[in-house]
Amino acid sequence: MTTLDVDIVGLKALTDQLIALGADADDVIEGAIFDLANETRNLAVAGISGGSKTGRTYRRGNVTHIASAPGQYPATDRGRLVNSIKAIISGTTAIVGTNVKYGAWLEFGTSRMAARPWLLPSFKAASIGLEKGLKAAIEARVK
């Protein structure tokens, strides 16, 4: 299983404010997790679906496909990966990912293919401003 640790700068001050919020703290945290999970999913879908790819060009039947280069978001072909990406959110827990087997192969690479990461870059981009957003939501409720 792959895990991802998130370190929030200023956690002590944030914790103190959350304690001051009492029961409202759960709502603030759940809202932030909901937003983070959905934004991660949306960025992953957009990264795979859009943008130019600079990998190998090949034909499969009557279809010409341009693959992604190593390090780029994977190039969509039939849309199976894009259509399978889900954000499942329950309270303070969120899972963003796919049940498509090759999703992990693309994310981490294989012995025969370099990685085309799509989930971690999306999470990192979605995380920008998380601390600021949490702080603003807390301050709005504390006042």
C-alpha positions in Angstrom: 0.0 0.0 0.0 1.3 3.5 -0.8 0.9 6.1 1.8 1.2 9.9 1.7 2.0 12.0 4.8 0.9 15.6 4.9 2.7 18.0 7.2 0.9 21.2 8.0 3.1 24.2 9.0 1.7 26.0 12.0 -0.2 23.0 13.2 0.0 24.0 16.9 -1.8 27.4 16.3 -4.3 25.6 14.0 -5.0 23.0 16.7 -5.5 25.7 19.4 -8.0 27.5 17.1 -9.8 24.2 16.4 -10.2 23.5 20.1 -11.7 27.0 20.5 -14.2 26.2 17.8 -15.4 23.1 19.6 -18.0 21.2 17.6 -17.7 23.6 14.6 -14.1 22.3 14.1 -15.4 19.1 12.6 -17.4 21.0 10.0 -14.3 23.1 9.1 -12.1 20.1 8.7 -14.6 18.0 6.8 -15.2 21.0 4.4 -11.4 21.3 3.8 -11.0 17.6 3.2 -14.0 17.6 0.9 -12.6 20.5 -1.1 -9.1 19.0 -1.2 -10.3 15.6 -2.4 -12.5 17.0 -5.1 -9.9 19.4 -6.3 -7.3 16.6 -6.5 -9.7 14.6 -8.6 -10.6 17.5 -10.9 -6.9 18.3 -11.5 -6.1 14.7 -12.2 -8.9 14.5 -14.8 -7.8 17.8 -16.4 -4.2 16.8 -16.5 -4.9 13.5 -18.2 -7.5 14.9 -20.5 -5.8 18.1 -21.6 -2.5 19.5 -22.6 -0.2 18.5 -25.3 1.7 15.3 -25.0 5.2 14.9 -26.4 5.7 11.1 -26.4 5.7 8.5 -29.1 3.1 8.8 -31.9 1.7 5.5 -33.1 -1.3 4.1 -35.0 -3.7 1.5 -33.7 -6.1 0.6 -36.4 -7.5 3.8 -37.8 -6.6 5.8 -34.7 -3.4 7.8 -34.3 -2.4 8.2 -30.6 0.3 10.5 -29.2 1.5 9.1 -25.9 2.8 11.1 -23.0 6.5 11.4 -22.3 8.0 10.3 -19.0 7.0 12.7 -16.2 4.0 14.1 -18.0 0.4 13.3 -17.1 -0.6 10.2 -19.0 -2.2 10.8 -22.4 -5.8 9.7 -22.5 -6.7 7.2 -25.2 -10.1 5.7 -24.6 -10.9 7.6 -21.5 -11.1 4.6 -19.1 -8.6 6.0 -16.6 -10.2 9.5 -16.6 -13.7 8.1 -16.2 -12.7 5.9 -13.3 -11.1 8.5 -11.1 -13.3 9.0 -8.0 -13.2 11.0 -4.8 -14.8 9.1 -2.0 -15.3 11.2 1.1 -16.6 10.2 4.5 -16.2 12.8 7.3 -12.5 13.4 7.8 -11.4 10.6 5.5 -11.1 10.9 1.7 -9.8 8.5 -0.9 -9.0 9.7 -4.4 -8.0 7.2 -7.0 -9.0 4.6 -9.5 -9.8 0.9 -9.7 -8.1 0.7 -13.1 -5.1 -1.5 -12.6 -2.8 0.4 -14.9 -3.4 3.6 -12.9 -0.7 2.6 -10.5 1.6 1.6 -13.3 1.3 5.0 -14.8 1.7 6.8 -11.5 4.9 4.9 -10.4 6.2 3.4 -13.6 7.2 -0.2 -14.2 10.4 -2.0 -15.1 9.6 -1.4 -18.7 8.1 2.2 -18.5 9.0 5.4 -16.8 6.4 7.0 -14.6 3.6 9.3 -15.9 2.5 10.5 -12.5 -1.1 11.9 -12.3 -2.3 11.6 -8.7 0.5 13.0 -6.6 1.1 16.1 -8.8 -2.7 16.7 -8.6 -2.7 16.4 -4.9 0.3 18.7 -4.5 -1.4 21.3 -6.7 -4.7 21.0 -4.8 -2.9 21.3 -1.5 -1.5 24.8 -2.3 -3.3 27.2 -0.1 -4.8 24.5 2.1 -3.4 26.1 5.3 -4.5 29.5 4.3 -8.0 28.3 3.5 -8.3 26.4 6.8 -7.1 29.4 8.7 -9.6 31.7 7.0 -12.5 29.2 7.6 -11.5 28.9 11.3 -11.2 32.7 11.7 -14.6 33.2 10.1 -16.2 30.9 12.6 -14.3 32.1 15.7 -15.3 35.7 15.3 
